[in-house]
């Protein structure tokens, strides 16, 4: 078990710029110690503006591989696609290799399997599990992170790296990393914004929310 995370709080007006600078420092350090850096990004309203700021920094982007933490079961061109949204404001502006979860012409079940195979092929395996250098997570008001929602089967997955998770409360399925894969990362940073989400994080143990399982694996919480 790792130490408790570092909590860093910014003023709302400074959040995106300060968080982008925080990640720039992490990436710069990783590029010093690694030939190739493997990072998994989350989508959503909190991370996207940060990625838009991050792209302005002069880094060796060609040495960074970007993956996704989770994805909706929609085409990449759909406005709900995490990959599509990140691509429009970040991937299209950096010279990095990117890995989408959803693939045109194959089913979501096949995409899930293919994505797991890509991760195994590209990442070093430590403790019998692929190891990301950095994973950036968000959190919902129900305490979910990635697409690991309360009362869903993916919460208990111990063996698979990527699963197609049925989420009855949303009436949909999503493709998501599982806890074993996320927990094995060198650094995990959680992004939360707003008093409501801070309250959720403070109550995560009492309410046994999904984010609770990662709390002691987090490197930092930016709020």
N, C-alpha and C positions, 0 to 999 in steps of 0.2 A: 504494500500500500504506500502511496506517495504522500508527501506533505500536503497540508491544506493549501488551497490556492492563494495567490497574491491578488488582493482586491485593489483595483485602480478605478477611481471615480473621477469623471470629468464633468465640467459644466455642459449642459445640453448644447450650447452654441459651439463648444470646442470638440464635441465627441468624435465626429467623423475625422477631422484633421489629426487629432491626437491619437486616435486608434490606428489610423493609417501610418503615422510615424512610428508607433509601437511595433507594427508588423514589419515595417521597413527595416527596423533594427534587428528583429528576429531573422528576417530573410538574409540580411547582410552577414550576420553571424553564421547562419547555416551554410551560406555559399563559401565561407572561408574554410569550413571543416568538412564539406561534402562536395564531391564532384558533381553529383546530381541531387537535387532537392525535390522531395515528393510531398505535395500538400493537398489536402482535401478541403474544399470550400462548401459552406452552406449558402443557400439562397435566402430570400426574404427581405423584408423592408429594412431591418437593422444592418445587415452586412453590406448590401449593395452600394449605398453611398460611400462606404469605406473603401471598397474595391475601386470605385471611380476616382477616389483621391490617390490610392496606392499606385495606380498605373502611371502617375506623373513622375514617380521616382526613377532614377537612372540605375537600374539593377541589371545583372546578367540574366535576363529573363529566359534566354535560351537554355539555361541550365536548370530551369524549374519545370517540373511536371505538375499540372493541375488536374485533380480529380474532383468528383462531387461526393458529398456525404449522402445525399438522398435525392430522389427525383419523383415528380408526379408522373403518372402514366398518361402522358400527352406527347404529341410530336414536339420536336425542338422549336419549331416556329410558332407554337402556341404561346400566348401571352402568359400562361401559367407555368411554363417550363423554367426550372431553375437554371439549366444550362443555357437556354436561349437568352434569358435575362442577364446572366453574368457575361455571356458572350457579347451582347450588345454594348455593354458599358465597360468591359474589362478585357476579355480574351481577344477581341478584335484589335486591341491596341498594344499588346505585348507579344513578344516573339517566343512564346512558351508552347510546349506540347500540351494539349488538352484532351481529356478523356470524357466523353459524354456517356451517360448510362443508357439512355434510350437510343436505339439504332433503327434507322429506316429499313423497312422490309422484313423485320423479325418481330416475333411476339414479345410481350413484356417478360414472360417467363424465360424466353431465350436470352433476352437482353440482360436479365439478372445473372444468368449463368456466365454469359460472355464477359460481363463486367468483373465478376469475381476472378475469372481467368486472367483478365488484363492486369488486375492488381497483383496477382501471384507472379505474373511474368515480369512485372516492372519493379517491384519493391523487394528490398532485402527481407528475408524471413528470420525473425528473432522470436524465440520461444514458440516455434512452430506456427507463428502468425506473421503476416506481412506487417512491416513497421513503417508508418508514416512519420516524416519529420515534424509535421505540424498539421493539426486538424482544427479548423475554425467552426465553432458551433453557435447556433442560436437557441432560443428556448421560447416555447409558447406559454400562454397563461394557464394551460392545463399541466404544465411541467414537462411536456414532451420535448425531446431534442432529437435531431435528425428526423426520421419519421418513425420514431419509437414512441408511440402514443400509449397513454394509459389503457390497461385492459386489452392489450393486443398480444398475439402470440410471439411476435418478434422480441418482446422483452425477455423471454426465457430461452432464446436461441443460444446454444453453447458452441456449436460446431461450424455452422455456415458463416461466411464473411458477409455476404449480401443476401437479402431475402426480399421477396415480394410480400409486403405486409398488408393484410386486410384490416381496414380501419372502419368499423361499422359506424362510429359516431360521425364520420364524414361521408359515409356511403361510397367509399372509393378504396382503391389499393395504391400503395406507393412502394417504390423500390428504395431500400435503405441499408446502410451499413448496420451491423449488429454491435452490441456492446463489446464482445471480445476484440474485434478489429479496432474499434475506437480507443479502447482502454490501452492498447499496445503502442499507441503513438508516443513519440518522444515528448511532444508538447501538445496540450489541448487548451485552447483559449475559448472561453464562453463570452459571447457578446449579449448583453441585456441593456435595454434602454427603457426608462420610465419607472415610476414608483411601483406600479402594479407588478411588474416583473421582478423587481427587487423583493417585494413582499412574497411572491411565489417561491423564489430561491430560498428565502429565510425560513419558509415553512415546508420545504421539500422533504425533510426527514419525518416530520410529524404526520404529513399526509401521504408518505411513501410514494412520491411522484417519481417518474422515470429519471429525471435529471439527478436524483439522489444517488443513483448507482455510479455516477461519474464524479461526484463531488470531490473525492479525495484523489482523483486522477487529474484534476484540472491544474494546469500550470498557472493560469491567471483568469480572472473575471474582470472584464472591462464594462463599466456601466456609466 
